[in-house]
Amino acid sequence: KARSEGFMERRLLPSLCTLCSTRNKSWVIVSCFLGLAVVTFYLNTNLIIGDIEEGSPILKPNSPYNRDVEFMAGRLPGSMNPMLVIVEGEEDAVKEPELLKIVDRFQAHMAKLPEVTMTLSIVNLIKGINMAFYENNPNYFLLPDNRKAIYSNLHLLTSGGAEPGDYDTYYSHDFNNLSITIFCVNHLPSTIAKLLRHADKFICKNKLKIAEVKLAGGRIGVIAANNESIVVELATTLTAALVLTGLLGMIVFRSFMAGLILVVPLSLASWFTFGYMAIAGIAINLQSLPVSIIAIGIGVDYGVYLLSRMREEQRKLGDLGLAVREAVATAGNAIVLTGIIVIAGVVFWVFSDIMFQAEMGVLFSIVTLFHVLGALVLLPAMIQIMRPKFLFR
């Protein structure tokens, strides 16, 4: 057969064929991939889940919007990252000294963290009114001891020309519930985890009979919920995609081993991509979450090309080693060209002003490269070692 003799035919593909020409060499290839997987495991312990920059993660840090947010965060520390703690109580619970003293201690407990710039609740206003009765002496910036005095201070707050809804930030109109606002310096995943852990520790040690403390609302609460969802969805969707791909591979080739051989390179490609993200400081967030899942649908094509070609050559040549070499030399050409085209189609996204698009261009290029390497290097080595029966049928 006449074929154009380019770089791939003369150099690249013959070199790849040589890598897995024998079972011993194939064991070396598989061992190298397993070693990289172990190294990547330690890298992935530093993988960041959640937003790591102030402002919008969709835009680049030097965008006007994100620069403005950074400016405001610098001038008003904590104002951009409030965390709300809701206290739901029984009737007139806000007037109870027992509850307010617990809230006061909780605020002091959270204020000890360096990540917290300020805490605010109705307790601050009641203590301010109490101090005003004593000529603004700061020694009297404290809560009254009895329910009557607390109600008097609340009455002064609400009857001094306040408009309806002015104090909804602090407590409900029926005096059953109140909120505590904790202003944080940033919303890094480590900061959020530390805040929630610190708050939960206090709540567990100070149970209330008349109220229930609930974490957490505000921007910090929303981001914490997103981060928890990302962890669950990442594991669930990635596992589901790999299992479904393996099942379809089993059906197409009528072999359990075929599904396994297709899934292993795909799994390692996603694993290595997460390792790259850990090194590059790219976080897994709602924008980058779909990348590894979508890439599985692209990368499985390469394995199907190669397995189909190996089966054809095995039937024709009757020798597995020769069939693997011929499959890599022929189908490998299509795999490399397809990978190059996919990468060329997305790599220029890196120049986009939209952060999401720029990161997606890099990640799609990286994961496609890993899929090509897995198909042309790891998959033939696994075939040489496992010698699956479906190729001989």
Disulfide bonds with the S-S distance in Angstrom:
none
